[in-house]
């Protein structure tokens, strides 16, 4: 599935690149006929070379952009959402949701958390921890400071709710699953990005 999606991205990039280069070449053509700019006349005289070179440059730029932090939402069954400060939340087949509080893996057993419903408020990720995995932490809730990369754990819902009330964080009733967050992320993107970017 991931390979098919990757090939579709490549196909979209090829189409977009062809359209963009053709528009640029059209502007050069009009400039060469209506102005006295030497560069436009020179570029038009080398139009095939210019078209091919520009095509390669735009292809590479669009490919890089498609896998950039804010644009990349995963391939195939592995979906991910950028949540700010270089951090992401990932889900395989929308079954288990993974968060990596220690992406550099400097702390033992802190490199992966399976979470259930969650909510992001400002720079804080508030989440219910899943205990579906055999090796799971003893705590039930977390508040992760995305900016400062600091993890605070809570043993019970009541403990989390007390902390949330003091710090103006969302209650557990405001949490929802990865699928809804993912759909919201895609729906909140401007429509022009869907059509004009890979």
SEDREN-835301 format. One record per atom (N, C-alpha, C): x, y, z. Coordinates in pm, whole numbers, plus 50000, padded with zeros to 5 digits. Atoms other than C-alpha are relative to their C-alpha. Layout:
N
XYZ...
This chain:
198
500814988050000500005000050000500865012750000499124988449993502815024150089500675002749865499364998550131504495017649753499045006349899501004994350092501285025349562499805014850029500184985949963500805057749757501225008249960498784993050041504445067249694500015002549849500064998350146503995061349319498975010549960501004989750028500845082849324500545013950031499374987149968502805110849494500965003949890499064997250109505505108049225499245004549875500824996350116502825109548954499445014150015500534986549975501245140349113501115010449987498864990850011504685156749141500365002249854499714998750144505345149648771498995009249931501054991650061502015165348672500145014550043499854986349951502495195848895501235006749941498774994450055506055200748775499825003949853500254997050141504955199148411499165012649986500864988050006502235224948472500805012450037499254988249956504545248648665501045004349897498974996650098507355246748408499375005749873500684994950120504925252048121499525014450023500434986249969503505283148293501205009349997498794991750001507025296648350500485002449857499574998750139507935289847986499065009249922500974991250064504745307347874500275014650036499654986449956505695338048081501265004849929498764996450071509185337547925499695003149854500374997750139507645334947577499335013749983500704987150008505315364547638500975011550024499004989749972508195384547789500945002149883499074998850113510445377047492499355007249881500704993750111507775389747249499545014250030500594987049967506465419947441500965009550070499044991349933509555433347620501344999149929498665000450059513135440647537501014993350094499105006949909514555418947817500834989749923499125009250072517585400947678499924985850057500035013249937517365372647930498814991849950501195007150048513825364247811500234994849858499725004350138514945362947449501034988649998498985010549993517995342247544499384986750048500645011949947515935317647752499084993849895500925005350102513365314547473500774993349888499205006450104516125306447226500514986350044499565013049944517135277447456498844993350074501225004049928513555268147548499964985250039500065014449967513945229847537500944996950117499045002149892517055230147755499475006250130500574993249883515415255247991498844992050059501175007749955512205234348007500444987550076499525012349936514105202248091500705002850133499264996649878516415218548347499035004850109500984994949904513535237048515499124988750052500835011449962511495205148516500694991850109499245007849902514225186348706500075007550133499884992149877514705214748957498675000250076501314999449934510965218049029499594986150051500285013749954510595180049051500684997250134499235002549878513315178049315499435008250116500564991349895511895207649511498654994850050501315005349960508375192949510500144986950076499775012649929509705158849617500485002650143499524996349866511585174549908498855005650083501134994149930508505194750000498984989550044501015010149967506235164149994500374991850124499575007449882508335147950269500525009450109499624990549897508855179650472499124998050123500665002249872507705181450833498495002649995501434996549997504345199150782499214993649887500715005550115503495182550450499854984850006499975014749997504315145850523499004994650102500995006049909501335126950669500104984749997499775014350001502795092250620499634993549868500295007850121502515065350354499314987050038500695012849980500185035750331499274999550132500695002049873499005022450666500625008050114499334992249896501455044250862499685014749981500404985950009499805078150912500665007750113499434991849893501305106751107499535014449989500424986149992500425141751218501135007950066499054991249931502945169251291499265007650110500684993349889502095183851632500785012050051499234988349963504685211451646501334996450064498685001349939508265215951761500754987649952499305011350059509465188251529499494986450044500545012549948507345161751703498814995449915501145005750073504795138251544499304989650086500755011149944502085114151650499704990949884500155009450110501845082551439499024988950034500925011249979499345054851390500134990349885499965010450102499595022051207498604994649982501325005350035496325013351037498915005350094500944993649907494525036651285499624990750116500285009349890494745008651542500715004850127499224995549885497555018951779500625013449966499454986650020498745054651821501295001150079498674999249939502425060451891500435014550015499374987149977504105090652043501394997350056498615001949959507855093652092500455012050083499644988649916508505116252392501505002650005498544998450000512235110652362500534995849863499625004150136512935110851987501484997049983498575002750008516685111052049500404987650080499805012249923516335080552276501155001450099498974997949899518485094852554499594994250135500505005949875516285080652833499534985749974500465013850020515755043052869498494998950019501445002749995512175031352806499125012349983500794988050022511045066452714499915003349851499944996950143511425063552338498694997249928501255002950068507885051352264498874998650102501205001449917504445055152419498844996749908501245002550073501215040052295498915007550075501034991949935498435064852365498654997149936501355001750052494685063852319499485013649957500534986850034492615095752308500935010750054499124989249957494455128652337499485013449950500334986350041494235166252294501265008250013498854991049994496845192652217499485013850033500384986749956496515225752397501275008450007498784991850012499085252352306501194990949972498815008250022502435234752349499944986950078500125011949916501075206252562499164989149935500745011950042500035171452455499494993350127500635006649886497565157152705499394987149946500425012850057496875120052655499754989450104500225012149921495535088052800500954989349946499035010250039498165060652796499294986749981500585013250026497265027152645500774989450077499365011349931497934995252838499784987149921500235011750084497304971852544501274991949978498735006850022500974963352512500434993350130499605007249879502474938152752500975008350084499094991349925505264962252846499455014249986500574986550005503384994052926500305007050132499684992849876504035021353181498904998350104500975001649891502285020853518499035011850009500864988149993500825055853479498934999649891501145000350092497545063053299499885012349910500134987550077497835099153174501355007149995498794992050013500565122153049499655014249958499974986650059501135158852982501435001649952498664998750058504025163952746500165014249947499674986650047505535198552694500814998449871499365002050130506325197352321501185009549979498954990050019508435228852331501254996850080498865002449910510615220052630500344985250013499785014550000510375182252579500094994450142500075004749863509335174652931498724991950020501125009149980507065145553027499604999750147500575001249865504795146553333498984988749997500895011749998502945114553428499025000850117501055000249898499775108253629499494985750015500415013749973498725075753794498514997649982501455001850011494995082053770499375011849927500734989350068492395102553587499775011750094500254989349903491595121953904501245008650021498744992749984495255131453947500235009249879499854991750120495385143553586499015011650002501034989550001492095162953620500325011350098499604989849902493375181153930501095008949940498914992450063496535191353743499465008449884500584993050115494525200953432499225012350043500794988649952492225223653633500905011550043499064989849952495125242053794500715006849883499194995050111496965246153461499215003249873500894996750114493965253053231500254990949879499835009850105494465221253031498674993049973501295006550029491695201152860499704988450094500415011449919489695175953059500014987549912499985012650076489605139352956498804998749907501175000450088486145144752805500285006849866499634992950123487805167252545500974992049913499065008350076490225139952433499234992649890500575008650102489545121252108501114992949925499035009350057491255095151891500785005649881499104995850108493945097351624499265002249869500734999050127491525091751334499345013749986500664986950004489555123151422501025011249989498934990050010492755143351474500575000549858499455001050136494085131151138499065006549898500994994250090490865140150956499935015250016500014985649974490845174451122501235006849938498774994350054494465180551022499895001649848500154999450145493705172450657498925009949959501104990950033490425191950657500375014750022499624986249969492065222950806501085005649908499034995050098494675225050533499275008649898500634992150107493935252350280499824991649874500315008050119492335237949964501075001749892498994997850104495005253749743501204990950021498875009149976497645232149916499714986149947500375013250050495725200949820500214999049851499935000250146495675210649454501375004249946498794994250056498945229649412501304994450058498815006049941501325209949635499824984850009500115014749994502135172549651499524995250136
